[in-house]
Amino acid sequence: MAAASYDCIVIGSGPGGYVAAIRAAQLGRRTAVVERDRVGGRCLNYACIPAKSVLRTADLLDEVHDAGQYGLRVGGVELDYPTVQSRRGKVVATLTSGVASLFKKGGIELITGDASLTAGGDVSVDGEVLRAGTVILATGSVGRAIPGVSFGGRIIGTEEAWALPALPARLAVVGAGASGAEIASGFARLGSEVLLLEALDRVLPSEDGDISRLVERGFRRQGVAVQTGTSVADVEETSSGVSLSHGSERVEVEHLVIATGRVADVDGLGLSDAGVELGEGGLVNVDGAQRTTREGIYAIGDLVAGPALAHKASDEGIIAVEDAAGLETHPLVHVDIPRATFCTPNVGSFGLTEEEAREAGYDVVVGKVPYGAVGGGIVYGDRTGLVKLVGESRYGELLGGHIVGSRATELIQELVNVRALEGGFAEVGRIVHGHPTLSEAVMEAGRATDGWLIHG
């Protein structure tokens, strides 16, 4: 006999899970969330939010160092790293308490414990069975180590890096994707000596090639020692740090950060008992409404295919709940979800890269405009940024947008919106933009793609 009954039980309270729960409550569903750790999940407590909090300090430090160019003489600047970490904790606490308040407001019950599915499709929490009309699996992902190396001690994942109690003198980061790039850029600007190692041929290897080159150039200016096409070997923890080999060199660092990807956190969920099938890469098989192979059970976020992004998980949570409520939903188009990397320089992108578009057989047209071509880039001190649009010539379709430079993570949304509203690069070039703003570079890139660049 089930101890309690709910219309919807969400397992996991990260950005996918908590949004799903709130939407379920809005639709009149009696809802519970099961969380084994802290409200807000990995994103709010250990990853996205802590990372951006520390990166904000690095950004401010950059501005202080550059103040002389703007007629401001600033002396005696010191990094108070304990205060940086204290502020990180306050930011996390503010946001997680906000989620808890939303649960209370929506009448959502928060249950602490380890959850698993039963053969009958209900949820067992530490042995107590809860009856569920609908179950949303939102347990996220866990870090993946490199072959022959295990996490522990001074060999850490990205979450532990952002929470280091003292600023490391020397740090090695393995993996130059979004997470590794943010750690390398952030700690280098705070004063650490950083070695960034990537097995593929460039940093941010999933981004457009032009964007990756500018990011690597920016990293080198920040003092990051970038080594691409390089594997790590012979990792050994010492009394004072970690020793490792890369190429023909052997180095010792205080901490080795492994940022080489993540895997779905499905251990202990009882998926096979409940008839929930896994597919390629250990991900849960779902359809366009996030339905698994077991009726009444849905999966979202890092558990399923598509980019491992918090905002993607949130949208999938809404889709799952609305489908369970009998509302009409539409599947996400993964390629059109915006991607944001908060290293310096910022990177914002969506859609196909130029290489991907050509490989797909499109008659590709490209428009590229540096920030320095418009007044905003010069006024605000970023002439090295770049906006690149990828389109196809026959219908003027906007296939992808790629921005590197100040506020790129904000600027990319305009291009995502144009795509969603079925506009093309010609429309981007015809929309009136405020002056002088960085967004004018987006407009000029639309014009460049359409063949009539004004400022360039």
C-alpha positions, 0 to 999 in steps of 0.5 A: 500500500502506497504511503501517499499519492500524488498526481506528479512526482519529480525526481530531482530539483535542478532547473529541469525538475523544479520548473517541471514541478512549478508548472505541474502545480500551476496546472492543478496537479498535486505535486511532490519533488524528491531531492537527495541533496540540496534544492536547486540541484547541481546547477544552482548549488555547484555548477552554473550559478557558482561558476558565474558568481566567481567569473563575475569577480574575474570580469570586474578585475579585468575592468579595474586593470583596464580602468587607466584607458578610460581616465581612471587611476586605480591603485592598491587593488587586491583579490580577497579570495575568501570574500569571493567564495563567501559571495558565491555562497550568498548567491547560491543561498539566495537562488536556492531559497527562492526555489524553496519559496516557489515550492511553498507558494505552489503547494509543492511538497519537498521530500528528502531522500533517494528515489527509485522507480518501482515495477508498478511505475510508482516511486520508492523513497528510502523504502517508502512507496509513493503512488504517482500518476506521472513521474518526471525523471530529472536527476541530471548528470555526474562527472566523467573521469579520464581513463586511468584516473579517478576523482579524489583528493587534488584530482577534482571535477568542475564543481569542486574547482569553483568551491576551492577555499584558496586560490591555487597557484597552479592549476591544470584543466583537462578538457577545453569545452565550455566548462573547462574554458570557463575555469581556465579563463576565470582562474587565470584572470584571478591570478592562477597559473593555468594549463589548459589541455585539450585532446582535439585540435582547438579549444571549444571544439564544438563551436565554429572554427572562427570563434574558437580561434578568437577564444584561444587568442584571448586565452593566451593574452590572459596567460593561459598555457593552451595545449591542443591535440594533447593527451594526459598520461601518468597522472599521480597525486603527490604530497603537494599536488598532482603530477602529470605528463602531456606530450613530452613534458611533465608538470606538477600542479596544485589541482588537476581539474577534469572537465571532459564531459558528463554522463547521465545520473541513472544509477539506482533509479530502477529504470529496468525494473520499471521498463524504462529503456536506455539508448545510445550513450546510456541516455534515456530513450524519449519521444518528442514529448519527453515520454519514456518507454514506460507509460506515465514516466517522462525524462528530461535534461541531461538524462536524454539526448540533446545539449546538456544545458539548464535552459533546455532541461527547463523547457523539457520539464514544461513539455513533459508536464503539459503533455501529461496534463493533455495539453498540446506540446511541440518537441524541441529543436536541439540545434536551435537552442542557444549555447552560452559560454561565460569565459572571456571572451564570451561566446554565444551561439546557436544552429549550425557552424559553417562547416556543419552547414557545408557538410549538410549540403547547403549553398552557404553564405556567411557574414562576418563583422567585428565589434570594432566596425560599429560605434559600440565596440569602440566606445565600450572597449571591445574591438576584437569581438566578432559576429558571424552568421551562417545562412543559405542563399536560396531562401535566405534562411538563417542556419546559425549564429556565432558571437564571440566578445563582450555580452555575446551570451546576451546578444545571441538571443536576438538571432535565436528569436529571429529563427524561431519567428521564421525570419532570415538573415535579410530580416536581421539586417533590416531591423532597426537597432539602437545606436551606439550599441554592440547589437549593431554588429549583429545587424551589420552581420545580417547585412554582410550575409545579404551582400550589402555590409555598410560599416566594413 
